[in-house]
Amino acid sequence: TFQRTQSAACHCRLASSLAGSPNVRAVLDSLSKHEPRADERFLAIPKTVSVVGAPMQWGQPFSGTDTGPELLRKAGLRKAVATLGWRLDDKGDIDLAANALLRGLGSEQQELAPSKGRALNCALVGEANRLVYERVKACAEEGAFVLTLGGDHSVGTGTVAGMLAARPDTGVVWVDAHSDINTPLTSQSGNMHGMPIALLMKLQGTQGLPGFDWLDDVPPLRPEQVAYVGLRDLDEGERVALRELRSEGMFVSTMQDVDAVGVGKVMERALVSLGEHRPLHLSYDIDALDPAVAPATGTVVRGGLSFREGNYIAEALAETGRLASMDMVEVNHALGERSKAAGSAVSREGEMTTEMALVLIASALGSRIL
């Protein structure tokens, strides 16, 4: 019975994804004015979204992730934020070009190799995240909803660290096909977009990495502060870590859970696990969605969240009134089939994925069907 239920759920998710993909722009065009629901313990009045551009590409091997912030702005970010009743304070993009990052490193840290294990571009990733951390922390301390536009998911180290520095009890909802809890000792690829949770929790093997000395002053992320949603592609070392951390209070759910009980029940359990009083941070990797609705990303894995499942996660968090910050990462217009219109620099797949990311942001800021 369970196998039949799971198969039916997978079929429905795929059908929903395929049916929803052509209508993403229509969803954006139909946003209506909405009074933001936000807990005044965490966000100041008037309700303001501070946008931090983090055009990061050093945590993974593909070019193109650094264009994410620009593409999301051009797709209509300012209009969506205003339509939903928020003020917008765009802080612009942080300069994460290699030359700029190297200038910020001390001479002894300008060696790009990691001190141990596998951590590619370690010094660059560490310095970039220091800059992201400082910008996010400052915005959070002003009482703004901090919206960070990536860039690859290695920026999650800086964004979550910034929120922990400003609000140490922050709960983190990590929506991703991958758990990003590898260390330089367990990673098979060495790509640091697969390590932010391990770095934030200060797991064994993450100490002493070039460029990350600033993280020593940030309180570690605790297991009970983390809720995973949408996992479906895990390395063996990550499985070992997740099983242990789940026994210590971490909420860990996979797409099998979404298939078995539905995304509504998964989010209900995630919020119970995190508790009723924490401010919440949503770190959303677009690869959590099925490639039928978000094909232009670097680590595509079939069997992901549908259009509606992906949006419901953001909606459920917004409904708590405690969602105070968000990352949207791994949008890469350069990937996917190159079906470009004449004169366009972005493929249709890239355009669809960018619009999907913007719809998810709108849902997190309070967009509703009714």
DANORZI-V313952 format. One record per pair of residues at least 12 apart in sequence whose ideal C-beta (glycine too) atoms are under 10 Angstrom apart, sorted by the first residue. I is the first residue (numbers start at 1). GAP is how many residues later the second one is. Records with the same first field share a line. If there is no record, write none. Layout:
I = GAP + GAP
This chain:
2 = 254 + 257 + 258
5 = 254 + 255 + 256
6 = 249 + 250 + 252 + 253 + 254
7 = 252
8 = 251
9 = 246 + 247 + 249 + 250 + 251 + 252 + 253 + 297
10 = 245 + 246 + 248 + 249 + 280 + 292 + 293
12 = 247 + 294
13 = 242 + 245 + 246 + 250 + 277 + 279 + 290 + 291 + 292 + 293 + 294 + 295 + 296
14 = 276 + 278 + 288 + 289 + 290 + 292
15 = 277 + 291
16 = 274 + 276 + 277 + 289 + 290 + 291 + 292 + 293
17 = 272 + 273 + 274 + 275 + 276 + 277 + 287 + 288 + 289 + 290 + 291 + 292 + 293
18 = 272 + 274 + 275 + 288 + 289
19 = 273 + 274 + 287 + 288 + 289
20 = 270 + 272 + 273 + 286 + 287 + 288 + 290 + 291 + 336 + 339
21 = 269 + 271 + 272 + 273 + 274 + 285 + 286 + 331 + 334 + 335
22 = 271 + 330
23 = 284 + 332 + 336
24 = 51 + 269 + 270 + 283 + 327 + 328 + 329 + 330 + 331 + 332 + 333 + 334 + 335
25 = 50 + 51 + 326 + 327 + 330 + 333 + 334
26 = 329
27 = 280 + 284 + 328 + 329 + 331 + 332 + 335 + 336 + 340 + 342
28 = 47 + 48 + 51 + 52 + 55 + 327 + 328 + 330 + 331 + 334 + 339
29 = 47 + 50
30 = 53 + 337 + 339
31 = 45 + 48 + 49 + 50 + 51 + 52 + 53 + 328 + 331 + 334 + 335 + 336 + 337
32 = 51 + 52 + 53 + 335 + 336 + 337 + 338
33 = 49 + 50 + 51 + 52
34 = 49 + 50 + 51 + 52 + 284 + 328 + 331 + 332 + 333 + 334
35 = 12 + 49 + 50 + 331
36 = 12 + 13 + 45 + 48 + 49 + 50 + 51 + 109 + 282 + 285 + 329 + 330
37 = 48 + 281 + 282 + 283 + 284 + 285 + 286 + 328 + 329
38 = 48 + 105 + 107 + 280 + 282 + 283 + 284 + 285 + 286 + 327 + 328
39 = 238 + 240 + 241 + 281 + 282 + 283 + 284 + 285
40 = 103 + 281
41 = 102 + 126 + 236 + 238 + 280 + 281 + 283
42 = 98 + 101 + 103 + 124 + 125 + 128 + 236 + 237 + 238 + 279 + 280 + 281 + 282 + 283
43 = 43 + 97 + 99 + 100 + 101 + 102 + 103 + 236 + 278 + 279 + 280 + 281 + 282
44 = 98 + 99 + 100 + 101
45 = 98
46 = 39 + 40 + 41 + 97
47 = 37 + 38 + 39 + 40 + 96 + 97 + 98 + 318 + 319
48 = 33 + 38 + 39 + 40 + 41 + 91 + 94 + 95 + 96 + 97 + 98
49 = 28 + 29 + 31 + 32 + 33 + 35 + 37 + 38 + 39 + 40 + 41 + 90 + 95 + 96 + 97 + 98 + 276 + 277 + 312 + 315 + 316
50 = 37 + 38 + 39 + 40 + 41 + 85 + 86 + 88 + 89 + 90 + 92 + 93 + 94 + 95 + 96 + 97 + 98 + 275
51 = 18 + 21 + 22 + 26 + 27 + 30 + 37 + 38 + 39 + 40 + 41 + 42 + 88 + 93 + 94 + 95 + 96 + 97 + 98 + 310
52 = 17 + 37 + 38 + 39 + 40 + 41 + 42 + 79 + 80 + 83 + 84 + 86 + 87 + 92 + 94 + 95 + 96 + 97 + 98 + 99 + 103 + 106 + 107 + 110 + 273 + 275
53 = 13 + 15 + 16 + 17 + 19 + 20 + 37 + 38 + 39 + 40 + 41 + 42 + 43 + 79 + 82 + 94 + 95 + 96 + 97 + 98
54 = 12 + 14 + 15 + 39 + 40 + 42 + 74 + 75 + 77 + 78 + 81 + 82 + 94 + 95 + 96 + 97 + 98 + 100 + 101 + 102 + 104 + 105 + 273 + 275
55 = 12 + 13 + 14 + 15 + 38 + 39 + 40 + 41 + 42 + 73 + 94 + 95 + 96 + 97 + 100
56 = 12 + 13 + 38 + 40 + 68 + 69 + 72 + 73 + 76 + 92 + 94 + 95 + 96 + 97 + 98 + 99 + 100 + 102 + 136 + 137 + 273 + 274
57 = 39 + 40 + 41 + 64 + 67 + 71 + 93 + 94 + 95 + 97 + 136 + 241 + 275
58 = 38 + 39 + 40 + 43 + 54 + 62 + 63 + 64 + 65 + 66 + 67 + 68 + 69 + 70 + 71 + 93 + 94 + 96 + 97 + 133 + 134 + 135
59 = 60 + 61 + 62 + 63 + 65 + 66 + 69 + 70 + 91 + 92 + 93 + 94 + 95 + 96 + 97 + 98 + 121 + 132 + 133 + 134 + 135 + 136 + 137 + 239 + 270 + 271
60 = 60 + 61 + 65 + 91 + 92 + 93 + 94 + 129 + 131 + 132 + 133 + 134 + 238 + 239 + 270 + 272
61 = 59 + 60 + 91 + 128 + 129 + 130 + 132 + 237
62 = 90 + 129 + 235 + 236 + 237 + 268 + 270 + 272 + 273
63 = 269 + 271 + 272
64 = 88 + 232 + 233 + 234 + 267 + 268 + 269 + 270 + 271 + 286
65 = 85 + 86 + 87 + 88 + 89 + 90 + 128 + 232 + 233 + 264 + 265 + 266 + 267 + 268 + 269 + 270
66 = 27 + 30 + 31 + 84 + 85 + 86 + 266 + 268
67 = 84 + 264 + 265 + 266 + 267 + 278 + 279 + 283 + 287
68 = 81 + 82 + 83 + 84 + 87 + 218 + 260 + 261 + 262 + 263 + 264 + 265 + 285 + 286 + 289
69 = 21 + 23 + 24 + 25 + 79 + 80 + 81 + 82 + 259 + 262
70 = 23 + 79 + 263 + 284
71 = 78 + 225 + 260 + 261 + 262 + 274 + 275 + 279 + 280 + 282 + 283 + 284 + 286 + 287
72 = 75 + 77 + 78 + 256 + 259 + 282 + 283 + 285 + 286 + 289
73 = 17 + 20 + 76 + 285
74 = 272 + 280
75 = 256 + 271 + 276 + 279 + 280 + 281 + 282 + 283 + 284 + 286
76 = 278 + 279 + 282 + 286
77 = 13 + 70 + 72 + 251 + 280 + 281 + 284 + 285
78 = 12
79 = 279
80 = 278 + 279 + 281 + 282 + 285 + 287
81 = 64 + 66 + 280 + 281 + 284
83 = 279 + 282 + 284
84 = 234 + 277 + 278 + 279 + 280 + 281 + 282 + 283 + 284
85 = 280 + 281
86 = 58 + 59 + 61 + 279 + 280
87 = 57 + 58
88 = 56 + 57 + 59
89 = 50 + 53 + 55 + 56 + 58
90 = 57 + 59
91 = 44 + 45 + 47 + 48 + 53 + 55 + 56 + 57
92 = 43
93 = 56 + 58
94 = 34 + 37 + 38 + 40 + 41 + 42 + 54 + 57 + 61 + 64
95 = 33 + 36
96 = 28 + 29 + 31 + 32 + 33 + 35 + 36 + 55 + 59
97 = 27 + 31
98 = 14 + 23 + 26 + 29 + 30
100 = 27 + 28 + 31
101 = 20 + 22 + 23 + 24 + 25 + 26 + 27 + 29 + 30 + 110
102 = 21 + 22 + 25
103 = 24
104 = 19 + 23 + 24 + 26 + 27 + 107
105 = 18 + 19 + 21 + 22 + 25 + 105 + 106
106 = 17 + 21 + 104 + 105 + 107
108 = 102
109 = 13 + 14 + 17 + 18 + 100 + 101 + 102 + 103 + 104
110 = 13 + 14 + 17 + 100 + 101
111 = 12 + 99 + 100
112 = 12 + 13 + 98 + 99
113 = 97
114 = 12 + 70 + 76 + 78 + 94 + 95 + 96 + 97 + 98
115 = 69 + 92 + 93 + 94 + 95 + 97
116 = 67 + 68 + 69 + 89 + 90 + 91 + 92 + 93
117 = 65 + 66 + 67 + 68 + 69 + 70 + 73 + 78 + 88 + 89 + 92
118 = 64 + 65 + 66 + 67 + 68 + 69 + 70 + 71 + 72 + 73 + 74 + 77
119 = 63 + 64 + 65 + 66 + 68 + 71 + 72 + 73 + 76 + 80 + 86 + 87 + 90 + 91 + 92 + 93
120 = 64 + 67 + 69 + 70 + 71 + 72 + 73
121 = 33 + 69 + 70 + 71 + 90
122 = 62 + 68 + 70 + 73 + 87 + 88 + 89 + 90
123 = 86 + 87 + 88 + 89
124 = 30 + 68 + 86 + 87
125 = 27 + 29 + 30 + 32 + 33 + 66 + 67 + 68 + 70 + 71 + 74 + 84 + 85 + 86 + 87
126 = 28 + 31 + 32 + 66 + 73 + 83 + 84 + 85 + 86 + 87 + 88 + 89
127 = 83 + 84 + 85 + 87
128 = 23 + 24 + 26 + 27 + 29 + 30 + 64 + 83
129 = 25 + 26 + 27 + 28 + 29 + 30 + 31 + 32 + 33 + 63 + 67 + 70 + 82 + 83 + 85 + 86
130 = 27 + 28 + 31 + 81 + 82 + 83 + 84 + 85
131 = 24 + 27 + 83
132 = 16 + 18 + 19 + 22 + 23 + 24 + 25 + 26 + 27 + 28 + 29 + 30 + 195
133 = 22 + 24 + 25 + 26 + 27 + 28 + 29 + 30 + 31 + 32 + 81 + 82 + 84 + 85
134 = 24 + 27 + 28 + 31 + 80
135 = 13 + 23 + 24 + 27
136 = 12 + 19 + 22 + 23 + 24 + 25 + 26 + 27 + 28 + 29 + 30 + 145 + 189 + 191
137 = 21 + 22 + 24 + 25 + 26 + 27 + 28 + 29 + 30 + 81
138 = 24 + 27 + 28
139 = 23 + 24 + 27 + 186
140 = 19 + 22 + 23 + 24 + 25 + 26 + 27 + 30 + 139 + 141 + 184 + 185
141 = 21 + 24 + 25 + 26
142 = 24
143 = 23 + 181
144 = 180 + 181
145 = 178 + 179 + 180 + 181 + 219 + 220
146 = 13 + 16 + 17 + 20 + 135 + 178 + 179 + 180 + 181
147 = 12 + 135 + 178 + 179 + 180 + 181 + 214 + 217 + 218
148 = 12 + 14 + 15 + 133 + 135 + 177 + 178 + 179 + 180 + 181
149 = 177 + 178 + 179 + 180 + 182 + 208 + 212
150 = 43 + 133 + 134 + 135 + 136 + 177 + 178 + 179 + 180 + 181 + 182 + 207
151 = 42 + 176 + 177 + 178 + 179 + 180 + 181
152 = 39 + 40 + 41 + 42 + 44 + 133 + 145 + 146 + 147 + 177 + 178 + 179 + 180
153 = 21 + 23 + 25 + 27 + 38 + 39 + 40 + 41 + 42 + 43 + 44 + 130 + 131 + 132 + 133 + 134 + 145 + 146 + 174 + 176 + 177
154 = 26 + 37 + 38 + 39 + 40 + 41 + 42 + 45 + 175
155 = 38 + 41 + 128 + 172 + 174 + 175
156 = 16 + 18 + 20 + 24 + 37 + 39 + 40 + 41 + 43 + 44 + 125 + 127 + 128 + 129 + 171 + 173
157 = 23 + 35 + 36 + 38 + 39 + 40 + 41 + 42 + 43 + 49 + 55 + 58 + 61
158 = 38 + 41 + 42 + 56 + 57 + 60 + 169
159 = 13 + 37 + 41 + 122 + 124 + 166 + 167 + 168 + 170
160 = 12 + 14 + 36 + 37 + 39 + 40 + 58 + 61 + 65 + 66 + 121 + 123 + 165 + 167
161 = 35 + 38 + 39 + 53 + 54 + 56 + 57 + 58 + 59 + 60
162 = 56 + 119 + 163
163 = 58 + 116 + 117 + 118 + 120 + 161 + 162 + 164
164 = 36 + 54 + 55 + 56 + 57 + 58 + 61 + 117
165 = 52 + 53 + 54
166 = 113 + 158 + 159
167 = 111 + 112 + 113 + 114 + 157 + 158
168 = 50 + 51 + 53 + 54 + 57 + 110 + 111
169 = 50 + 53 + 56 + 106 + 108 + 109 + 110
170 = 51 + 55 + 104 + 108 + 109 + 110 + 111 + 152 + 154 + 155
171 = 50 + 51 + 53 + 54 + 55 + 56 + 80 + 99 + 100 + 102 + 103 + 104 + 106 + 107 + 108 + 109 + 110 + 111 + 146 + 149 + 151 + 152
172 = 25 + 28 + 49 + 53 + 54 + 55 + 56 + 102 + 106 + 108 + 109 + 110 + 111 + 153 + 155
173 = 53 + 54 + 55 + 56 + 78 + 94 + 97 + 98 + 101 + 107 + 108 + 109 + 110 + 111 + 140 + 141 + 143 + 144 + 150 + 153
174 = 22 + 23 + 52 + 53 + 54 + 55 + 56 + 57 + 77 + 78 + 107 + 108 + 109 + 110 + 111 + 114 + 153
175 = 52 + 53 + 54 + 55 + 56 + 95 + 107 + 108 + 109 + 110 + 111 + 112 + 113 + 114 + 130 + 135 + 138 + 139 + 142 + 152 + 185
176 = 17 + 18 + 20 + 21 + 52 + 53 + 54 + 55 + 56 + 57 + 107 + 108 + 109 + 110 + 111 + 112 + 123 + 128 + 153 + 154
177 = 53 + 54 + 55 + 56 + 57 + 77 + 78 + 108 + 109 + 110 + 111 + 112 + 113 + 114 + 120 + 122 + 123 + 124 + 125 + 126 + 127 + 128 + 153
178 = 15 + 16 + 19 + 50 + 52 + 53 + 54 + 55 + 56 + 57 + 60 + 107 + 109 + 110 + 121 + 123 + 152
179 = 15 + 18 + 19 + 47 + 49 + 52 + 53 + 54 + 55 + 56 + 59 + 60 + 62 + 63 + 66 + 73 + 75
180 = 12 + 13 + 14 + 15 + 16 + 17 + 18 + 19 + 20 + 48 + 51 + 58 + 103 + 105
181 = 13 + 14 + 15 + 16 + 17 + 18 + 19 + 20 + 22 + 45 + 47 + 53 + 54 + 56 + 57 + 58 + 59 + 60 + 61 + 64 + 69 + 71
182 = 12 + 13 + 14 + 15 + 16 + 17 + 21 + 23 + 24 + 52 + 53 + 55 + 56 + 59
183 = 12 + 14 + 15 + 16 + 18 + 20 + 21 + 22 + 23 + 24 + 26 + 54 + 55 + 58
184 = 14 + 15 + 21 + 22 + 23 + 24 + 25
185 = 13 + 18 + 19 + 20 + 21 + 52
186 = 12 + 17 + 18 + 19 + 49 + 50 + 51 + 52 + 54 + 55
187 = 18 + 48 + 50 + 51
188 = 47 + 48 + 49
189 = 46 + 110
191 = 107 + 108
192 = 17
193 = 92 + 105 + 106 + 136 + 137
194 = 41 + 44 + 105
195 = 14
196 = 25 + 87 + 131 + 133
197 = 24 + 29 + 31 + 41 + 44 + 45 + 48 + 53 + 86
198 = 23 + 39 + 40 + 43
199 = 13 + 16 + 19 + 21 + 22
200 = 15 + 18 + 19 + 20 + 21 + 22 + 25 + 26
201 = 19 + 20 + 21 + 22 + 24 + 25 + 40 + 44 + 49
202 = 13 + 14 + 16 + 17 + 18 + 19
203 = 17 + 38 + 42
204 = 37
205 = 32
221 = 29
222 = 23 + 26 + 27 + 28
223 = 21 + 22 + 23 + 24 + 25 + 26 + 27 + 28 + 29
224 = 21 + 24 + 25 + 26 + 27 + 49 + 50 + 51 + 54
225 = 24 + 25 + 26 + 48 + 49 + 50 + 53 + 56
226 = 19 + 20 + 23 + 24 + 25 + 26 + 44 + 47 + 48
227 = 23 + 24 + 25 + 26 + 39 + 40 + 42 + 43 + 44 + 45 + 46 + 47 + 53 + 90
228 = 14 + 17 + 18 + 22 + 23 + 24 + 25 + 26 + 29 + 38 + 42
229 = 22 + 23 + 24 + 25 + 26 + 28 + 29 + 34 + 37 + 38 + 40 + 41 + 53 + 55 + 59 + 76 + 80 + 81 + 84 + 87 + 88
230 = 23 + 24 + 25 + 27 + 28 + 33 + 36 + 54 + 55 + 57 + 58 + 59 + 74 + 75 + 79 + 80 + 83
231 = 21 + 22 + 23 + 24 + 25 + 26 + 27 + 57 + 70
232 = 22 + 23 + 24 + 26 + 55 + 56 + 58 + 69 + 70 + 71 + 72 + 73
233 = 21 + 22 + 54 + 66 + 67 + 68 + 69 + 70 + 71
234 = 18 + 20
239 = 13
242 = 12
249 = 24 + 25
250 = 23
251 = 15 + 18 + 19 + 20 + 21 + 22 + 23
252 = 18 + 21
253 = 12 + 13 + 14 + 16 + 17 + 20
254 = 12
255 = 33 + 35 + 46 + 48 + 49 + 50 + 54
256 = 47
257 = 12 + 13
258 = 45 + 46 + 47 + 48 + 51 + 55
259 = 44
262 = 47 + 50
263 = 42 + 43 + 45 + 46 + 47 + 48 + 49 + 50 + 53
264 = 45 + 48 + 49 + 52
266 = 43 + 46 + 47 + 50
267 = 42 + 45 + 46 + 47 + 48 + 49 + 50 + 52 + 53
268 = 48
270 = 43 + 46 + 47
271 = 45 + 46 + 48 + 49 + 51
274 = 43 + 46 + 48
275 = 47
276 = 44 + 46
277 = 45
278 = 42 + 44 + 46
279 = 41 + 43 + 44 + 45 + 46
280 = 37 + 38 + 40 + 41 + 42 + 43 + 44 + 45 + 46
281 = 36 + 41 + 42 + 43 + 44 + 45 + 46
282 = 31 + 32 + 35 + 36 + 41 + 42 + 43 + 44 + 45 + 46 + 78 + 79 + 82
283 = 42 + 43 + 44 + 45 + 46
284 = 26 + 29 + 30 + 33 + 42 + 43 + 44 + 45 + 46 + 73 + 76 + 77 + 79 + 80
285 = 12 + 13 + 14 + 42 + 43 + 44 + 45 + 46
286 = 12 + 18 + 24 + 42 + 43 + 44 + 45 + 46 + 67 + 68 + 70 + 71 + 74
287 = 12 + 13 + 14 + 17 + 18 + 42 + 43 + 44 + 45 + 66
288 = 13 + 16 + 17 + 21 + 22 + 25 + 42 + 72
289 = 15 + 16 + 17 + 18 + 20 + 21 + 22 + 64 + 67 + 68 + 71
290 = 12 + 13 + 14 + 15 + 16 + 17 + 19 + 20
291 = 12 + 13 + 45 + 58 + 62
292 = 12 + 14 + 15 + 60
293 = 12 + 13 + 14 + 15 + 16 + 17 + 59 + 60 + 62 + 63 + 66
294 = 13 + 16 + 36 + 37 + 42 + 55 + 58 + 59 + 60 + 61 + 62 + 63 + 66
295 = 40 + 41 + 42 + 52 + 53 + 54 + 55 + 57 + 58 + 61
296 = 34 + 35 + 36 + 37 + 38 + 39 + 40 + 41 + 50 + 51 + 52 + 53 + 54 + 55 + 56 + 57 + 58 + 60 + 61
297 = 32 + 33 + 34 + 35 + 36 + 38 + 39 + 52 + 53 + 56 + 60
298 = 32 + 33 + 34 + 36 + 37
299 = 31 + 33 + 36
300 = 35 + 36
307 = 49 + 52 + 53
308 = 61
310 = 46 + 47 + 49 + 50 + 53
311 = 45 + 48 + 49 + 51 + 52 + 53 + 56 + 57 + 58
312 = 51
313 = 47 + 50 + 51
314 = 12 + 14 + 45 + 46 + 47 + 48 + 49 + 50 + 51 + 52 + 53
315 = 45 + 47 + 48 + 49 + 51 + 52 + 53 + 54
316 = 47 + 48
317 = 46 + 47
318 = 44 + 45 + 46 + 47 + 48 + 49 + 50
319 = 47 + 49
321 = 45
323 = 41 + 42 + 43
325 = 39
326 = 34 + 35 + 38 + 39
328 = 26 + 29 + 30 + 32 + 33 + 36
329 = 28
330 = 23 + 27
331 = 19 + 22 + 23 + 24 + 25 + 26 + 27
332 = 17 + 18 + 21 + 22
333 = 12 + 13 + 14 + 16 + 17 + 18 + 19 + 20 + 21
334 = 12 + 13 + 16
335 = 12 + 14 + 15 + 18
336 = 12 + 13 + 14 + 15 + 16 + 17
337 = 12 + 13
338 = 12
339 = 12
